[in-house]
């Protein structure tokens, strides 16, 4: 690559030392007041917490909670653990190798329902981010005129070969964004194309050798495809659903029951890091320099920091400033585990034939989204909490999702499995 290389570990450390000082945090040593429990009554049961992550920009709050020492403020030590695939994250959560993880919202719901893996009661502690994913088409398709949804549909209708598209996990967010976007443009992803699963860091390499025509993945890999000259951005996921839920801090229900104080402390620490990231452009840039390191995302700083600042380009000469770029905090509105957000993934799992039976949408969401833990953590971190566990959103095809009638919503789509 010709763009600026990732910082050396020493540079990253110097940068973060400055950031720590600015945030009032001891250099990698936590805040001056260690621990926030009263007379030991809510002291974390487990002090070292292994938190898995995939090399993506939105792992940043987990990484920065550890690097900046927010974890120590709450009496824990977060050990960020780099994983190679979402299937690996799933397996390590289920078998207890990981305590928690930066993970796809829909993966947690799929495991809880016994879809795409063994059934296990799961938990969402908080939403990590909104927005910031993208759908990429290969430069070869662009050269044939496929530069957006309608032109892709036209090309696929006239050129009858098999088209292959990649997502990152069968029940995950990227699969749902890809399917929704294709269907909104008249393409049935289950019948008109071949869909494969590819881990996020391998997307660009697989497109380079011609293994797929398009993919949906989190940043920085959409932008990396443009920098490498092999793909174009045809849609951002915020185009599909403005301020959509994306990654969550996920674990098993068993882990929360066993370590309730640790779960609360972990959530509070990641909340603090989320607030720090969104506090200033300077913090965002420092975050990009930190996570670009080979220990985390392993790419150049430039590939990360453009889109987290809302500076987009599509690979065909168009550039724009997107106000709905990746958000980590939004005064806490980003992080609240809305029940309606979780229920939406259940509707799409039903739509695409992943769930064979009709779930009790609200009951499942209440079981998974631990709003009680989140509220306690938010109080500790002094973060405001929305009053309503449901929210209303309009998606790209004009449909409104508010969680009020999930069964009818799931059955309303003309294109389905």
VOGU-3710 file (C-alpha; in Angstrom, 3 decimals, decimal comma):
1> xxxxxxxxxx> 0,000/0,000/0,000  1,105/3,536/-0,646  -0,805/5,206/2,164  0,671/5,978/5,537  1,676/2,881/7,461  0,313/1,927/10,850  2,162/3,493/13,791  4,821/1,556/15,597  3,866/0,335/19,067  6,086/3,004/20,645
11> xxxxxxxxxx> 4,365/5,777/18,702  0,983/4,382/19,661  2,034/4,333/23,308  3,229/7,960/23,184  0,005/9,034/21,515  -2,117/7,268/24,084  -0,065/8,623/26,979  -0,970/12,121/25,773  -4,601/11,108/25,333  -4,617/9,614/28,814
21> xxxxxxxxxx> -3,336/12,803/30,331  -5,960/14,814/28,462  -8,675/12,533/29,807  -7,377/12,786/33,344  -6,264/9,171/33,377  -3,013/7,801/34,750  -0,748/6,412/32,036  -2,072/2,875/31,568  -2,785/2,846/35,293  -6,434/3,821/35,682
31> xxxxxxxxxx> -7,914/6,822/37,430  -6,609/8,046/40,726  -9,640/6,650/42,538  -9,401/2,910/42,006  -12,741/1,164/42,236  -16,226/2,547/42,698  -17,903/-0,052/44,887  -19,350/0,604/48,328  -17,610/-1,304/51,134  -16,863/-4,128/48,716
41> xxxxxxxxxx> -20,545/-4,971/48,272  -20,479/-4,734/44,496  -16,800/-5,410/43,872  -16,236/-7,273/40,581  -16,147/-11,025/41,162  -13,633/-11,460/38,337  -10,859/-8,918/37,940  -9,368/-10,049/34,616  -11,878/-10,056/31,770  -11,026/-11,570/28,380
51> xxxxxxxxxx> -12,917/-9,662/25,693  -12,734/-10,939/22,136  -12,722/-8,643/19,121  -12,489/-8,880/15,341  -10,122/-6,465/13,510  -12,679/-3,799/12,658  -12,897/-0,083/13,386  -15,831/-0,638/15,732  -13,725/-2,685/18,157  -12,328/0,684/19,245
61> xxxxxxxxxx> -14,262/1,204/22,482  -13,199/-2,187/23,838  -9,571/-1,528/22,905  -9,538/2,038/24,246  -11,212/1,012/27,519  -8,166/-1,177/28,078  -5,478/1,103/26,633  -6,674/4,247/28,423  -7,291/2,510/31,741  -11,029/3,029/32,016
71> xxxxxxxxxx> -11,279/-0,613/33,055  -9,127/-0,050/36,134  -11,462/2,678/37,330  -14,081/-0,023/37,790  -11,786/-2,605/39,356  -11,203/-4,855/36,352  -8,536/-5,472/33,736  -9,829/-5,908/30,179  -7,659/-8,228/28,102  -8,543/-7,578/24,435
81> xxxxxxxxxx> -8,247/-10,859/22,530  -7,912/-10,691/18,741  -10,008/-13,313/16,944  -9,943/-14,408/13,312  -13,639/-15,036/12,581  -17,117/-14,537/13,982  -17,580/-18,294/14,161  -14,511/-18,387/16,396  -15,953/-15,643/18,597  -19,220/-17,575/18,855
91> xxxxxxxxxx> -17,497/-20,798/19,856  -15,248/-19,148/22,444  -18,154/-17,296/24,034  -20,221/-20,465/24,244  -17,415/-22,591/25,722  -16,182/-19,895/28,112  -12,762/-19,192/26,584  -13,907/-15,585/26,248  -15,764/-13,729/28,974  -17,372/-11,311/26,528
101> xxxxxxxxxx> -16,823/-9,941/23,046  -17,250/-7,148/20,557  -19,718/-9,089/18,447  -22,401/-8,908/15,768  -25,843/-8,104/17,182  -27,497/-10,784/15,055  -24,934/-13,421/16,047  -25,963/-13,184/19,696  -29,632/-13,500/18,744  -28,894/-16,402/16,411
111> xxxxxxxxxx> -27,024/-18,400/19,076  -29,781/-17,749/21,609  -32,309/-19,155/19,117  -30,121/-22,086/18,111  -29,580/-20,733/14,588  -26,104/-21,064/13,010  -24,667/-22,998/15,913  -25,466/-24,721/19,182  -28,240/-23,113/21,235  -27,082/-21,164/24,277
121> xxxxxxxxxx> -28,781/-18,467/26,332  -26,994/-15,235/25,479  -26,797/-11,656/26,727  -26,373/-8,202/25,209  -24,900/-5,757/27,729  -24,807/-2,681/25,475  -24,695/-1,573/21,866  -21,145/-0,654/20,877  -21,828/1,458/17,793  -24,271/2,583/15,150
131> xxxxxxxxxx> -23,666/2,970/11,398  -20,317/2,658/9,630  -20,526/-0,495/7,507  -20,627/-0,608/3,695  -21,604/-2,682/0,672  -18,824/-3,075/-1,864  -19,026/-4,237/-5,475  -15,985/-5,351/-7,422  -14,329/-2,955/-9,867  -15,055/-5,554/-12,563
141> xxxxxxxxxx> -18,802/-5,159/-11,996  -18,456/-1,371/-11,969  -16,694/-1,556/-15,331  -19,802/-3,363/-16,639  -22,071/-0,604/-15,354  -23,076/-1,941/-11,919  -22,506/1,135/-9,751  -25,620/1,037/-7,552  -28,551/-1,220/-6,678  -30,703/-0,693/-9,794
151> xxxxxxxxxx> -27,782/-1,083/-12,208  -26,629/-4,226/-10,393  -30,121/-5,695/-10,709  -30,164/-4,854/-14,427  -26,764/-6,456/-15,014  -27,725/-9,605/-13,099  -30,943/-9,880/-15,120  -29,118/-9,705/-18,456  -25,880/-11,532/-17,632  -27,154/-14,878/-16,372
161> xxxxxxxxxx> -23,969/-16,212/-14,768  -23,819/-17,062/-11,067  -23,110/-14,055/-8,877  -21,422/-14,474/-5,507  -21,785/-12,128/-2,559  -20,128/-12,385/0,846  -21,265/-11,577/4,358  -19,433/-12,235/7,617  -21,805/-14,538/9,560  -25,146/-16,092/8,546
171> xxxxxxxxxx> -27,290/-14,389/11,229  -25,067/-11,327/11,628  -25,566/-7,671/10,854  -23,644/-7,671/7,577  -25,745/-10,511/6,196  -28,933/-8,652/7,127  -27,784/-5,335/5,589  -26,678/-7,093/2,394  -29,926/-9,036/2,040  -32,099/-6,017/2,846
181> xxxxxxxxxx> -30,297/-3,832/0,298  -30,400/-6,455/-2,437  -34,113/-7,153/-1,840  -34,946/-3,434/-1,814  -33,425/-3,336/-5,297  -35,424/-6,324/-6,545  -32,735/-8,979/-6,083  -33,536/-12,054/-4,004  -30,262/-12,915/-2,240  -31,417/-16,471/-1,561
191> xxxxxxxxxx> -32,544/-17,273/-5,101  -30,744/-14,922/-7,492  -27,222/-15,214/-6,086  -24,787/-17,392/-4,188  -24,000/-16,103/-0,700  -20,828/-17,116/1,128  -19,395/-16,381/4,583  -15,961/-14,729/4,783  -14,227/-13,299/7,907  -13,932/-9,475/7,770
201> xxxxxxxxxx> -10,114/-9,190/7,446  -10,193/-11,632/4,495  -12,803/-9,793/2,415  -10,436/-7,613/0,399  -8,016/-10,455/-0,377  -10,891/-12,667/-1,536  -12,282/-9,970/-3,821  -8,801/-9,357/-5,214  -8,588/-12,953/-6,457  -12,153/-12,934/-7,805
211> xxxxxxxxxx> -13,917/-15,066/-5,191  -16,903/-12,715/-4,941  -18,694/-9,970/-6,841  -19,647/-8,002/-3,774  -19,587/-8,010/-0,003  -20,887/-6,282/3,097  -18,461/-5,749/5,961  -17,495/-3,276/8,647  -14,841/-0,631/8,208  -12,038/-0,244/7,482
221> xxxxxxxxxx> -12,364/-3,008/4,890  -14,846/-1,201/2,629  -12,506/1,753/2,358  -9,506/-0,555/2,043  -11,071/-2,095/-1,102  -11,178/1,395/-2,628  -7,618/2,263/-1,584  -6,432/-1,012/-3,123  -8,345/-0,266/-6,333  -10,398/-3,465/-6,381
231> xxxxxxxxxx> -13,861/-2,321/-5,271  -16,375/0,515/-5,067  -18,803/1,516/-2,312  -22,374/1,307/-3,615  -24,140/1,843/-0,293  -23,347/2,579/3,306  -25,388/0,781/5,914  -26,609/4,113/7,283  -28,208/4,557/3,834  -30,178/1,386/4,569
241> xxxxxxxxxx> -31,112/2,344/8,145  -29,969/5,620/9,649  -28,447/5,029/13,092  -28,888/1,274/12,886  -27,576/-0,955/15,683  -24,362/-2,752/14,803  -21,905/-4,432/17,189  -22,757/-5,189/20,795  -20,907/-6,103/23,945  -22,100/-9,685/24,141
251> xxxxxxxxxx> -21,665/-12,618/26,485  -23,650/-15,575/27,774  -26,566/-15,276/30,191  -24,716/-17,740/32,422  -21,695/-15,417/32,644  -23,865/-12,462/33,681  -25,547/-14,559/36,387  -22,184/-15,758/37,684  -20,411/-12,387/37,521  -23,077/-9,634/37,746
261> xxxxxxxxxx> -20,751/-7,029/39,242  -18,085/-7,774/36,641  -20,668/-7,441/33,864  -21,680/-4,036/35,208  -18,061/-2,891/35,580  -17,181/-4,055/32,061  -20,177/-2,225/30,602  -19,327/0,975/32,488  -15,701/0,874/31,299  -16,681/0,429/27,637
271> xxxxxxxxxx> -19,288/3,184/28,043  -16,580/5,553/29,287  -14,388/4,676/26,313  -17,317/5,234/23,953  -17,849/8,692/25,384  -14,133/9,479/25,106  -13,983/8,461/21,419  -16,920/10,643/20,396  -15,821/13,615/22,528  -13,562/15,211/19,898
281> xxxxxxxxxx> -11,948/14,871/16,481  -8,616/14,697/18,257  -9,756/11,674/20,243  -11,018/9,985/17,083  -7,653/10,485/15,428  -5,825/9,160/18,484  -8,141/6,159/18,486  -7,390/5,514/14,800  -3,640/5,653/15,434  -4,018/3,187/18,293
291> xxxxxxxxxx> -6,223/0,561/16,649  -4,331/0,684/13,326  -1,484/-1,145/15,060  -0,876/-4,770/14,069  -2,065/-5,865/17,521  -5,547/-4,685/16,625  -6,808/-3,915/13,084  -3,431/-4,052/11,311  -3,885/-1,492/8,548  -2,855/2,099/7,825
301> xxxxxxxxxx> -4,189/4,974/9,900  -5,497/6,703/6,760  -7,689/3,729/5,876  -9,357/3,967/9,301  -9,622/7,674/10,038  -11,323/8,952/6,883  -14,650/7,218/7,399  -14,774/7,625/11,176  -14,647/11,366/10,460  -17,450/11,044/7,891
311> xxxxxxxxxx> -15,220/11,557/4,842  -16,411/9,119/2,209  -15,440/8,318/-1,374  -16,979/5,657/-3,577  -13,970/4,662/-5,677  -15,449/6,222/-8,832  -14,481/9,825/-8,172  -17,367/10,810/-5,909  -16,589/12,166/-2,430  -18,968/13,343/0,261
321> xxxxxxxxxx> -19,244/14,204/3,935  -21,664/11,840/5,644  -23,248/13,182/8,850  -24,363/9,660/9,779  -20,929/8,085/10,094  -19,943/5,577/12,758  -21,078/6,698/16,203  -19,880/5,240/19,488  -21,784/7,269/22,089  -24,311/9,945/21,091
331> xxxxxxxxxx> -24,851/10,935/24,735  -25,665/7,308/25,486  -28,355/6,929/22,808  -25,997/4,751/20,766  -25,282/2,357/23,615  -28,703/1,661/25,081  -29,772/-1,927/24,234  -33,177/-1,111/22,751  -35,519/-4,100/22,755  -36,826/-3,108/19,326
341> xxxxxxxxxx> -33,299/-3,289/17,880  -32,899/-6,891/18,945  -36,407/-7,763/17,760  -35,619/-6,432/14,276  -32,922/-9,065/13,795  -35,425/-11,742/14,761  -37,815/-10,476/12,061  -35,081/-10,729/9,443  -33,996/-14,187/10,597  -37,620/-15,234/10,088
351> xxxxxxxxxx> -37,838/-13,435/6,733  -34,820/-15,237/5,303  -35,734/-18,679/6,606  -33,013/-18,792/9,249  -35,626/-19,160/11,996  -38,041/-21,955/11,159  -40,591/-21,057/13,843  -42,186/-17,781/14,911  -40,424/-16,524/18,056  -41,979/-14,580/20,898
361> xxxxxxxxxx> -40,169/-11,464/19,725  -40,526/-9,298/22,814  -39,860/-12,110/25,282  -36,655/-13,097/23,477  -35,430/-9,492/23,394  -36,165/-9,035/27,105  -34,245/-12,221/27,887  -31,182/-11,222/25,869  -30,898/-7,442/26,303  -29,875/-6,889/29,921
371> xxxxxxxxxx> -31,291/-3,413/30,337  -30,990/-3,694/34,124  -27,229/-4,218/33,931  -26,915/-1,398/31,399  -28,850/1,062/33,576  -26,659/0,284/36,593  -23,497/0,709/34,511  -24,797/3,942/33,007  -25,457/5,291/36,477  -21,897/4,447/37,491
381> xxxxxxxxxx> -20,501/6,177/34,370  -22,984/9,076/34,685  -24,515/8,408/31,266  -28,110/9,346/30,490  -30,564/6,541/29,670  -33,427/6,771/27,133  -36,879/6,485/28,701  -38,355/4,045/26,187  -36,835/0,609/25,419  -38,400/0,802/21,930
391> xxxxxxxxxx> -37,566/3,226/19,129  -38,953/3,956/15,676  -36,929/4,046/12,442  -37,640/4,338/8,720  -35,560/2,097/6,458  -34,462/2,652/2,855  -37,599/1,136/1,294  -39,894/3,379/3,321  -40,945/0,719/5,835  -41,156/1,848/9,443
401> xxxxxxxxxx> -39,905/-0,397/12,234  -41,041/0,342/15,776  -41,292/-3,130/17,297  -45,071/-2,923/17,793  -46,155/-5,739/15,482  -43,078/-7,836/14,686  -44,937/-10,851/13,322  -46,795/-8,768/10,723  -43,598/-6,856/9,882  -41,649/-10,077/9,283
411> xxxxxxx> -44,386/-11,351/6,971  -44,800/-8,077/5,056  -41,842/-8,325/2,683  -42,527/-9,347/-0,930  -38,995/-10,700/-1,334  -38,069/-13,367/1,192  -36,613/-16,839/1,428
//
